[in-house]
Amino acid sequence: MKKHNFSAGPSILSEFTIKNTAAAVENFAGMGLSILEISHRSKEFVAVSDEARAMIKTLLDVPSGYEVVFLGGGASLQFCMVPYNLLAKKAAYLDTGTWASNAIKEAKLFGEVDVVASSKEANYTYIPKGYTIPEDVDYFHFTSNNTIYGTEIRYDPVVKVRMACDMSSDIFSRPVDVSKYDIIYAGAQKNLAPAGVTLIIVREEALGHVERAIPTMLDYRTHIKKESMFNTPPVLPIYSALQTLKWYKEQGGVEAIEKMNLDKAAILYDEIDRNKLFRGTVAIEDRSIMNVCFIMNDEYKELEADFASFAAAAGMVGIKGHRSVGGFRASLYNAMPKSSVEALITCMKEFEKQH
Ligand SMILES: *Cc1c(COP(=O)(O)O)cnc(C)c1O
């Protein structure tokens, strides 16, 4: 039976990515060797890394003055690298969820943190609005998509200070005006590649303004200077990332992907709103198009486990909600085909008929 992969991360990758990655594990670039066993400094792999970084610049229309680097350590390492490199005295953070608050915790190790707004008191069911960002901060940090709670900031905020963003779970899901940001980072395992590589897009001019000594490995300038080859990069995830980027290009780029994402999310939210058994968990205007969270309506609460088994029997994988929200979460990342979303909707309709 076909499985429909709604996992929150690591998550679905395009068939193109998986097929080409599997082929390279057997024989990479006609070298007669597996990509798992070649030098990261071989001309064949350097070409992969260069092409992937160049494609990111093209797909996201990255202006000059920015560099793209691949690092290890996940998005979680960026929670500390961003303040290490950019926080001289004070930074502003928007608290919209677990990942945002993890980033805040790390930033506090490096200076003063002004949490400009938080929706924690409402279990992060909405995106705070109307907050003010002090003009004397070194930067403003936010999380564009809250993977756990299913809220999203689907526009590029306009602020008077430098801006840093964790785009781990919605990168390449829409066009982004990179010129508004000083640093964008994203762990690969939601929308790009298997876990192990993190994508960073950084404005070079934003670096070098802090006094503290930065360990070599944690200094963005090290990796920019060495073109992501200062030490051994995550070779296989970078190869997979290149395949996903090629697939994005073939789909028509991020504009086309955004259209498909909006469509997929709209049909699922419509069903959640229509179906008597279910309801959404977050403010409608802040709904994420990547992670769709929903729960059983109060009068059907006892059916939750039954629906989980019913959906599993129909091939749905990874729809259990995060423990901090409960219910269900369907992650509709870029590689998710509309047909899988339709299969989930059919499942919800059929379950409704039985009750
Ligand atoms: C998954 C996720 C993270 C954590 O990423 P790691 O690579 O596991 O460190 C951080 N931020 C967001 C928004 C995420 O979705």
The ligand as a Tripos MOL2 file, in Angstrom:
@<TRIPOS>MOLECULE
LIG
   15    15     1     0     0
SMALL
NO_CHARGES

@<TRIPOS>ATOM
      1 C1         13.1100   21.2650   13.3030 C.3       1 LIG1
      2 C2         13.3230   22.6680   13.6740 C.ar      1 LIG1
      3 C3         14.4420   23.1000   14.4090 C.ar      1 LIG1
      4 C4         15.4710   22.1420   14.9790 C.3       1 LIG1
      5 O1         16.3200   21.7290   14.0010 O.3       1 LIG1
      6 P1         17.5770   20.7980   14.3270 P.3       1 LIG1
      7 O2         18.1910   20.6770   12.9650 O.co2     1 LIG1
      8 O3         17.0580   19.5170   14.8660 O.co2     1 LIG1
      9 O4         18.4550   21.5030   15.2720 O.co2     1 LIG1
     10 C5         14.5920   24.4530   14.6560 C.ar      1 LIG1
     11 N1         13.6940   25.3350   14.2140 N.ar      1 LIG1
     12 C6         12.5930   24.9700   13.5260 C.ar      1 LIG1
     13 C7         11.6250   25.9990   13.0580 C.3       1 LIG1
     14 C8         12.3810   23.6220   13.2310 C.ar      1 LIG1
     15 O5         11.2860   23.2470   12.5310 O.3       1 LIG1
@<TRIPOS>BOND
     1     1     2 1
     2     2     3 ar
     3     2    14 ar
     4     3     4 1
     5     3    10 ar
     6     4     5 1
     7     5     6 1
     8     6     7 2
     9     6     8 1
    10     6     9 1
    11    10    11 ar
    12    11    12 ar
    13    12    13 1
    14    12    14 ar
    15    14    15 1
@<TRIPOS>SUBSTRUCTURE
     1 LIG1         1 GROUP 0 **** ****
